[in-house]
Amino acid sequence: MSQIESVLVENRVFPPSEAVVKQATISGMAAYEALCKEAETDYTGYWGRLAKEHVVWQQPFTTVLDESNAPFYKWFPDGKLNVSYNCLDKNVEAGLGDKVAIIFEADGGAVSKVTYKELLSRVAKFANALKAKGIKKGDRVIIYLPMSIEGIVAMQACARIGAIHSVVFGGFSAKSLEERILDAGAVAVITADEQTRGGKNIPLKPAVDEALNLLGANSPIKTVIVAKRTGGACNMVAGRDTWWSDAEAGQTDICEPEWVEAEHPLFLLYTSGSTGKPKGVQHSSGGYLLHAALTMKWTFDIKPDDVFWCTADIGWVTGHTYITYGPLACGATEIVFEGVPTFPDAGRFWKMIQDHKVSIFYTAPTAIRSLIKAGGDLPKKYDLTSLRLLGSVGEPINPEAWMWYYNEIGGGRCPIVDTFWQTETGGHMITPLPGVTPLVPGSCTLPFPGIQAAIVDETGHELEWGKGGFLVVKKPWPSMIRTIWGDPERFKKSYYPDDLGGRLYLAGDGAVRNAKTGNFTITGRIDDVLNVSGHRMGTMEIESALVANPLVAEAAVVGRPDDLTGEAICAFVVLKGARPNGDDAKRVIKELQDWVGKEIGPIAKPKDIRFGENLPKTRSGKIMRRLLRSLAKGEEVTQDVSTLENPAILEQLKQAGG
């Protein structure tokens, strides 16, 4: 049964309980429909009202939406604010200075806490250190740090002075770091000696050094600031490299915020595209902050006494919106965790929920599936009664994992907000609201109030419910991507294609709406981007890395369903030499997997590599990827192969490793 068919016949429905409805900020379907109606009737009035209610403006805006240069929309363009002020000063001034902002648990289990007053002091001091290094409004700063309080301090400090941060996931390679430094034209890197994950120390500063060596004379980096995490050996270059503590020495903990225009870029975050070059997704300050705060309040129904835990890394957009900005903008107490869910054992998450009395828990389906596999009965050993809300993010969650999460972690009483959104959207787009939405396993249900989502065919014509097609958003929204850094044409082509009339945002995902309820279910990517454990990677990027290996003549990469990671990477490779077998094949597979890990990062390593004397191509030379997808899934090839140049190639490629 296909995913679409299984969703349309899913008959398990879990309405919100009376207790949940009673306490929810958005309470009952009538309240949800009233918000949607307000947005439909007066779209700019709706968003303008919310921006005044949920964001502190130093200079109020008079224009809500400027559509004069669509699709380069501008929100609240004449307003001024500071994001760090909205996350820190605002809360201290409101009397929350002594409230715990962050509970940090290190990989080894040590716990430290930081109040809002202390966090503001640390951010201001580091912001002054950045200014002392000559970093100013508009400069780009690369952040390559572990999951840590320092990571959040660095991001907030950049926001405080108007510098534009670009966080690079600590699992990415020196080559990936080099590409992002060069594309962003960054002037500084903030890193650490090492990071600690799963009981192991993993070098970070050496990767920065390697990236800067690769850049050579082209390096725009003038400053490298290094936090001391483990005391691991570091090569410090005089005149360029400074220890974090030395950079802060003598700096005061008072730093006046830089008031910036609402459209001033807050950050760039690089995400994979269907070409080899990563895309620098550019987000604004005002519109992004509004949606981060609003989704915290409505999707997560955040309350003053909640302990919120998003398990994402700050290297991904989830860590930006639901660790660094959203929770702090709402004055919440949150958990920041350095380690991995299976160290020292697969009960780590459940023990932390018990120890810290976590009430809202937000994680990825991959983590859920891996923890089911590692110990599905382990949660029973822990007291999880503090939980009142669960969330899922990064990819569609399969119904059976949803049911385990609902019953074993939430005790059948916690709503699950299965959130659909993307790096490009800034925050939740389609999601249940706990006091509103009847939950359906595997479905992200209904659009967030004000988000006008639809499903269309390849010409942009809206489809009736029950028919699958392309997921689009019909109107701009405040937290949307503004452009691709340095490449506005790629932005238009990728997200506002002429095929759809140039006015519909193309999410890049297929979807279907339930014919009766109108609930949305995401059915997978429609382009050449893979979603592995919630991490998006372009097939072209992985193919380019493989072909850069001296052994490889040609490569094609596709995804196949995987019980653990959602999607697994399968590579079909043509070597320059003879096709290997047996132990030789295993050796070459490992060499190529390690190569991709070094070029891009461990998350991009192909799970399967298969060798052939050629790839299945039409007589005109086009690779028939749909055949490769069938082979990767282990399906019988039922497509027409009459146009194949050499049908015998398919037999070779059926066997992993030749």
C-alpha positions in Angstrom: 0.0 0.0 0.0 1.4 3.4 -0.9 1.9 6.2 1.6 -1.0 8.2 0.0 -3.3 5.2 0.2 -2.5 4.4 3.8 -3.1 8.0 4.8 -6.4 8.2 3.1 -7.6 5.1 5.0 -6.1 5.9 8.3 -9.0 5.8 10.7 -7.3 6.4 14.0 -8.3 9.9 15.2 -7.4 11.4 18.6 -9.5 14.5 19.4 -8.0 17.0 22.0 -9.0 16.2 25.5 -11.2 18.6 27.5 -8.2 19.4 29.8 -6.0 20.3 26.8 -8.7 22.4 25.2 -9.4 24.2 28.5 -5.8 25.4 29.0 -4.8 26.0 25.3 -4.0 29.5 24.1 -5.9 28.7 20.9 -8.9 26.8 22.3 -11.3 24.9 20.1 -11.9 24.7 16.3 -14.1 27.8 16.3 -11.2 29.9 17.6 -8.9 28.5 14.9 -11.4 29.1 12.2 -11.9 32.7 13.4 -8.2 33.4 13.0 -8.1 31.8 9.5 -11.2 33.9 8.6 -9.5 37.1 9.9 -6.4 36.3 7.7 -8.6 35.5 4.7 -10.6 38.7 5.1 -7.7 41.2 5.8 -4.4 39.5 5.3 -2.1 42.4 6.0 -4.3 43.6 8.9 -4.0 40.1 10.5 -0.2 40.0 10.3 0.1 43.6 11.3 -2.0 43.1 14.4 0.1 40.0 15.4 3.4 41.9 14.8 2.4 44.7 17.1 1.2 42.2 19.8 4.2 39.8 19.8 7.3 41.9 18.9 8.8 44.9 20.6 9.6 47.6 18.0 12.0 50.4 18.6 10.5 52.2 15.6 6.9 51.1 14.8 6.2 50.0 11.2 3.6 51.8 9.1 3.7 49.3 6.1 2.9 45.7 6.7 3.7 44.1 3.3 5.5 45.5 0.3 4.7 43.4 -2.8 6.1 45.8 -5.3 9.1 43.6 -6.2 7.4 40.2 -5.9 8.6 37.5 -5.1 11.1 39.5 -3.1 8.5 40.5 -0.5 9.2 42.9 2.3 7.5 42.7 5.7 7.2 45.6 8.1 9.9 47.3 6.0 10.0 50.7 7.8 10.0 49.2 11.3 13.1 48.8 13.4 13.9 46.3 16.2 16.6 44.2 17.6 16.1 40.4 17.9 18.5 40.0 20.8 16.6 42.7 22.7 13.4 40.9 22.1 14.9 37.6 23.5 16.8 39.0 26.5 16.4 42.6 27.6 12.7 42.5 27.2 12.4 39.6 29.6 14.8 41.1 32.2 12.9 44.3 32.1 9.7 42.4 32.6 11.0 41.0 35.9 12.2 37.6 34.5 15.9 38.3 35.1 16.2 35.5 37.8 14.3 33.0 35.8 16.3 30.1 34.3 16.7 30.6 30.6 18.8 27.5 29.8 19.5 24.2 31.5 22.5 22.8 29.8 23.4 19.1 30.1 26.8 18.1 28.9 27.6 14.9 27.1 29.0 13.5 30.3 26.0 14.5 32.4 27.2 17.7 34.1 24.4 20.2 34.4 24.7 24.0 34.5 22.0 26.7 34.5 21.9 30.2 33.2 19.3 32.9 34.1 18.0 35.5 31.7 20.0 38.2 33.5 23.2 36.0 33.3 22.5 35.2 29.6 22.1 38.9 28.7 25.3 39.7 30.5 27.2 37.0 28.6 25.7 38.0 25.2 26.5 41.7 25.8 30.1 40.9 26.8 30.7 38.7 23.8 29.0 41.2 21.5 31.5 43.8 22.7 34.3 41.4 22.0 33.1 41.0 18.4 32.9 44.8 18.0 36.5 45.1 19.4 37.6 42.8 16.6 36.0 45.2 14.1 32.9 43.1 13.4 30.0 45.4 12.5 26.4 45.5 11.2 26.1 43.5 8.0 29.3 41.5 8.4 28.9 37.7 8.0 30.2 35.5 10.8 30.5 31.7 10.6 29.6 29.8 13.8 31.1 26.3 14.0 30.4 25.3 17.6 29.2 22.4 19.6 25.7 22.3 21.1 26.4 24.6 23.9 25.5 27.8 25.7 28.4 29.4 23.9 26.6 28.6 20.6 23.5 30.5 21.6 25.6 33.3 23.1 27.5 33.7 19.7 24.2 33.7 17.7 22.6 36.2 20.0 25.7 38.4 20.1 25.7 38.6 16.3 22.1 39.6 16.3 22.8 42.2 19.0 25.3 44.1 16.9 23.5 43.5 13.5 26.1 41.0 12.2 24.7 38.2 10.1 25.5 34.7 11.4 25.8 31.6 9.4 25.9 28.5 11.6 27.6 25.4 10.1 26.7 22.0 11.7 29.7 20.6 13.6 29.4 17.4 11.7 30.2 19.0 8.4 33.7 18.7 6.9 36.4 21.3 6.3 35.4 21.3 2.6 31.8 22.1 3.4 33.0 24.9 5.8 35.3 26.3 3.1 32.4 26.5 0.6 30.2 28.3 3.0 32.9 30.8 4.2 33.6 31.7 0.5 30.0 32.0 -0.5 29.0 34.2 2.5 32.1 36.3 2.3 32.5 35.8 6.0 35.0 37.9 8.0 35.2 35.8 11.1 34.8 32.2 12.4 33.7 31.4 15.9 34.6 27.8 16.9 35.8 25.6 19.7 38.9 23.4 20.2 36.7 20.2 20.1 33.2 19.0 20.7 32.1 16.0 22.8 29.5 13.6 21.6 28.8 10.0 22.7 31.9 10.0 25.0 34.2 11.0 22.2 36.1 14.2 21.6 35.8 15.4 18.0 38.1 18.2 16.7 36.6 21.4 15.4 39.4 24.0 15.3 41.6 21.7 13.0 38.7 21.6 10.5 38.6 25.4 10.5 42.3 25.5 9.9 42.0 23.0 7.0 39.1 25.1 5.5 41.2 28.3 5.7 44.2 26.5 4.2 41.9 25.4 1.3 40.9 29.0 0.8 44.5 30.2 0.9 44.9 33.7 -0.4 41.1 33.8 -1.2 40.2 33.6 2.5 38.1 36.6 3.6 38.5 35.5 7.3 40.3 38.0 9.5 39.4 36.7 12.9 39.0 33.3 14.5 37.6 33.1 18.0 38.1 29.7 19.8 36.1 28.5 22.8 37.9 26.0 25.1 35.6 23.0 25.5 38.0 20.0 26.1 41.5 21.5 26.3 42.4 19.6 23.1 45.5 20.7 21.2 45.0 23.7 19.0 47.2 25.5 16.5 46.6 29.2 17.2 47.7 31.5 14.4 49.1 34.8 15.7 47.2 37.9 14.6 44.1 35.8 13.5 43.2 33.4 16.3 42.1 34.4 19.8 40.8 32.3 22.7 37.2 33.2 23.6 38.2 34.2 27.2 41.0 36.4 25.9 38.6 38.1 23.4 36.2 38.9 26.3 38.9 40.1 28.7 38.3 43.7 29.7 35.0 43.9 27.9 31.9 45.3 29.8 28.6 43.3 30.0 26.6 46.3 28.7 26.1 46.5 25.0 23.5 48.8 23.5 21.5 46.8 20.8 22.0 47.8 17.2 18.5 48.8 16.0 18.0 47.3 12.5 15.4 47.4 9.8 12.9 44.6 9.9 14.3 43.3 6.6 17.9 43.4 7.8 19.2 39.8 7.4 19.4 38.0 10.8 21.1 34.9 9.4 22.1 32.8 6.4 21.7 29.1 6.7 23.0 26.8 3.9 20.8 24.0 2.7 21.4 21.6 -0.1 19.9 22.1 -3.5 19.5 19.9 -6.6 22.8 21.5 -8.0 26.1 20.9 -6.4 26.3 24.3 -4.8 24.7 24.7 -1.3 22.1 27.5 -1.1 22.5 30.3 1.4 18.9 30.8 2.6 18.5 34.4 3.9 16.1 35.2 6.7 15.0 38.6 7.9 14.9 40.0 11.5 11.3 41.2 12.1 9.2 38.7 10.1 11.3 35.7 11.3 11.1 36.7 14.9 7.3 37.1 14.8 6.8 33.6 13.5 9.3 32.1 15.9 7.4 33.6 18.8 4.0 33.0 17.5 4.5 29.3 16.8 6.0 28.9 20.3 2.8 30.3 21.7 0.3 28.6 19.5 1.8 25.3 18.3 3.6 24.5 21.6 1.1 26.4 23.8 4.1 27.6 25.9 3.3 28.5 29.5 5.5 30.4 32.1 6.2 27.2 34.1 7.0 24.9 31.1 10.4 23.3 30.6 10.8 23.1 26.8 13.3 20.8 25.1 14.0 20.8 21.4 16.6 18.1 20.6 17.8 19.7 17.4 21.3 21.0 16.7 21.8 24.8 16.3 23.4 23.9 13.0 19.9 23.3 11.5 17.0 25.7 11.2 15.1 23.9 14.0 17.9 24.8 16.4 17.7 28.4 15.2 13.9 28.9 15.6 13.2 26.5 18.5 16.3 26.8 20.6 18.1 30.2 20.0 15.2 32.5 19.2 11.6 31.2 19.7 11.9 30.0 23.4 13.9 33.0 24.5 11.5 35.4 22.8 8.8 33.9 24.9 10.7 34.0 28.2 10.7 30.2 28.4 13.0 27.8 30.3 14.7 25.4 27.8 17.0 22.4 27.8 20.2 22.5 25.7 21.8 19.1 25.3 25.4 18.4 24.1 25.2 14.7 23.6 23.4 11.9 21.6 20.3 10.0 22.5 22.0 6.6 22.9 24.9 7.6 25.2 25.6 6.2 27.7 22.5 4.1 26.8 19.3 4.5 24.9 17.5 5.7 28.0 19.3 9.1 28.0 16.4 11.2 26.6 13.9 9.6 29.0 16.2 10.1 32.0 16.7 13.8 31.1 12.9 14.3 30.8 12.5 12.7 34.2 15.4 14.6 35.8 14.6 18.1 34.4 10.8 17.6 34.5 10.5 18.4 30.8 6.9 19.3 29.9 7.3 19.9 26.1 9.5 17.5 24.1 10.3 18.2 20.4 12.4 15.7 18.4 12.7 14.0 15.1 11.1 10.8 13.7 14.6 9.3 13.1 15.4 9.7 16.8 12.1 8.1 17.7 12.6 5.1 15.4 16.2 4.6 16.6 15.1 4.6 20.2 12.3 2.1 19.5 14.9 -0.1 17.9 17.4 0.4 20.7 15.0 -0.2 23.6 11.3 0.2 23.0 10.5 -0.8 26.7 13.1 1.5 28.2 10.7 4.5 28.7 8.8 2.4 31.3 11.8 2.7 33.6 11.4 6.5 33.9 8.9 8.9 35.2 7.6 10.8 32.2 4.5 12.3 33.8 5.9 15.8 33.6 5.2 15.7 29.8 2.1 17.5 28.5 3.0 18.0 24.8 5.1 16.1 22.3 6.4 17.3 18.9 7.8 15.8 15.7 10.0 17.7 13.2 12.3 17.2 10.2 10.4 14.6 8.1 7.0 12.9 8.0 6.5 10.5 10.9 5.2 7.0 10.0 1.9 6.1 11.8 3.3 3.2 13.8 6.2 5.3 15.2 3.6 8.0 15.9 1.5 5.5 17.9 4.6 4.4 19.9 5.5 8.0 20.7 1.9 8.8 21.7 1.4 5.7 23.9 4.9 5.0 25.4 6.2 8.5 25.8 3.0 10.5 26.1 1.0 7.9 28.0 -1.9 8.4 25.6 -2.5 11.9 27.1 -0.1 14.2 25.4 -1.0 15.7 22.0 1.6 15.3 19.3 2.3 18.3 17.1 3.6 16.8 13.9 5.1 20.0 12.4 5.7 20.5 8.7 8.1 23.3 7.8 11.5 23.9 6.1 14.7 25.9 6.4 13.1 28.3 3.9 9.8 28.8 5.8 11.4 29.9 9.1 8.8 28.2 11.3 5.8 25.9 11.3 3.6 26.0 8.2 1.2 23.0 8.7 0.8 21.6 12.2 -1.8 20.5 14.7 -2.6 23.0 17.4 -3.0 21.1 20.7 -6.3 22.7 21.8 -7.8 22.6 18.3 -6.9 19.7 16.0 -8.0 16.1 16.1 -4.8 14.2 15.6 -4.3 11.6 12.8 -1.1 9.4 12.9 1.2 10.3 10.0 -0.6 13.6 9.1 0.6 17.1 9.8 -3.2 18.0 9.7 -4.0 21.7 9.0 -2.2 25.0 8.1 -1.0 27.3 10.8 -3.5 30.2 11.0 -2.7 32.7 8.3 -0.7 30.2 6.1 -2.5 29.6 2.9 -1.3 26.2 1.8 -2.7 24.3 -1.2 -2.0 21.3 -3.5 -1.6 22.0 -7.3 -0.8 20.2 -10.5 2.3 20.9 -12.6 0.5 24.0 -14.2 -0.4 25.6 -10.8 -4.1 24.6 -11.0 -5.4 23.8 -7.5 -6.5 20.2 -7.1 -9.5 18.9 -5.2 -9.1 17.1 -1.9 -8.0 13.5 -2.2 -5.7 14.1 -5.2 -1.9 14.2 -4.7 0.2 17.0 -6.2 2.7 19.7 -5.4 2.5 21.5 -2.1 2.5 25.3 -2.5 1.8 28.4 -0.4 -0.5 30.9 -2.1 0.5 34.1 -0.2 3.7 35.4 1.2 4.1 35.1 5.0 6.4 37.0 7.4 9.1 34.4 8.2 9.6 33.3 4.6 13.0 33.1 2.9 13.9 36.5 1.4 16.4 35.3 -1.2 19.3 33.0 -1.8 22.4 34.8 -0.8 24.1 36.3 -3.9 21.8 34.4 -6.3 18.3 36.0 -6.7 17.7 34.3 -10.0 18.2 30.9 -8.3 15.7 31.9 -5.6 13.0 32.7 -8.1 13.7 29.6 -10.2 13.7 27.3 -7.1 10.7 28.7 -5.1 8.6 30.8 -7.5 8.9 29.0 -10.8 7.3 30.4 -14.0 5.6 27.0 -14.6 3.4 27.8 -11.6 2.8 31.4 -12.6 5.7 32.9 -10.5 3.4 33.7 -7.6 3.1 30.4 -5.8 5.8 29.3 -3.3 6.8 25.8 -4.3 7.7 23.8 -1.2 9.4 21.0 -3.2 7.3 18.4 -1.5 4.4 16.3 -2.7 1.3 16.2 -0.6 -2.3 15.0 -0.5 -5.3 16.3 1.5 -7.8 13.9 3.0 -11.0 14.1 1.0 -13.2 14.4 4.1 -11.2 16.4 6.6 -8.8 18.4 4.5 -5.9 17.2 6.5 -2.5 17.5 4.8 0.0 14.6 4.5 3.4 15.1 3.1 4.3 12.3 0.6 8.0 13.1 -0.2 10.3 15.3 -2.1 9.5 16.1 -5.8 13.1 17.2 -6.7 16.5 15.7 -6.3 16.9 16.5 -2.6 17.1 13.7 -0.1 15.8 13.9 3.4 18.0 11.7 5.7 17.2 11.9 9.4 15.6 15.3 8.8 18.8 16.6 7.1 18.3 17.8 3.5 21.1 16.9 1.0 21.2 17.4 -2.7 21.8 14.3 -4.8 24.1 16.5 -7.1 26.2 17.4 -4.1 26.8 13.8 -3.2 27.3 12.8 -6.9 29.9 15.6 -7.3 31.8 14.4 -4.2 31.9 10.8 -5.5 33.0 11.8 -9.0 35.8 13.9 -7.4 37.4 10.6 -6.2 40.1 9.4 -8.6 38.6 5.9 -8.7 35.2 7.1 -10.0 34.1 7.8 -13.6 30.5 8.5 -13.0 27.9 8.3 -10.2 24.1 8.7 -9.7 22.5 9.0 -6.3 18.9 8.3 -5.3 17.0 7.8 -2.1 15.2 4.7 -0.8 12.9 4.4 2.2 14.7 3.5 5.4 13.0 2.4 8.7 15.5 4.3 10.8 16.5 7.4 8.9 13.4 7.9 6.8 15.4 8.0 3.6 18.8 6.3 2.9 21.3 7.3 0.3 22.0 4.8 -2.5 24.8 5.4 -4.9 25.3 3.8 -8.3 28.9 4.1 -9.3 30.9 3.5 -12.5 34.6 3.1 -11.7 37.5 4.0 -14.0 38.8 0.5 -13.6 37.2 -3.0 -13.6 34.0 -3.6 -11.6 35.1 -5.1 -8.3 33.7 -8.1 -6.5 33.8 -9.7 -3.1 36.3 -8.2 -0.7 37.6 -5.8 -3.3 34.1 -4.4 -3.6 33.7 -4.0 0.1 37.1 -2.2 0.3 36.2 0.2 -2.5 32.7 0.8 -0.9 34.3 1.8 2.4 36.8 4.0 0.7 34.1 5.9 -1.2 31.9 6.2 1.9 34.8 7.6 3.9 35.6 9.9 0.9 32.1 11.4 0.9 32.2 11.7 4.7 35.3 13.8 4.4 34.0 15.9 1.4 30.6 16.7 2.8 30.2 15.1 6.3 29.3 11.7 7.8 25.6 12.3 7.3 26.1 12.2 3.5 27.8 8.8 3.4 25.8 6.5 1.1 24.3 3.5 2.9 24.5 1.4 -0.3 27.0 1.6 -3.1 26.4 -0.5 -6.3 28.8 -0.9 -9.2 28.0 -1.2 -12.8 30.0 -0.9 -16.1 27.6 2.0 -16.9 24.5 3.7 -15.7 21.1 3.1 -17.2 20.8 5.8 -19.8 18.5 6.6 -22.7 20.1 6.6 -26.2 20.3 10.4 -25.8 22.5 10.0 -22.7 20.0 10.8 -20.0 20.3 8.8 -16.8 16.9 7.0 -16.0 16.7 7.8 -12.3 13.3 6.3 -11.9 14.8 2.9 -12.8 17.6 3.5 -10.2 14.9 4.4 -7.6 13.2 1.1 -8.2 16.5 -0.8 -8.0 17.4 1.0 -4.7 14.0 -0.1 -3.2 14.5 -3.7 -4.4 11.4 -3.5 -6.6 11.0 -5.2 -9.9 11.6 -2.8 -12.7 8.2 -2.4 -14.3 8.9 0.8 -16.3 9.4 0.8 -20.0 13.1 0.1 -20.7 12.8 0.1 -24.5 14.7 3.4 -24.6 17.6 2.1 -22.6 20.9 2.1 -24.4 22.0 -1.2 -22.6 19.3 -3.0 -20.6 21.8 -5.6 -19.3 23.2 -2.9 -17.0 20.1 -3.3 -14.8 21.2 -6.8 -13.8 24.6 -5.6 -12.7 23.1 -2.8 -10.5 20.6 -5.0 -8.7 23.4 -6.4 -6.5 24.8 -4.1 -3.8 28.6 -3.9 -4.1 28.5 -5.5 -7.5 
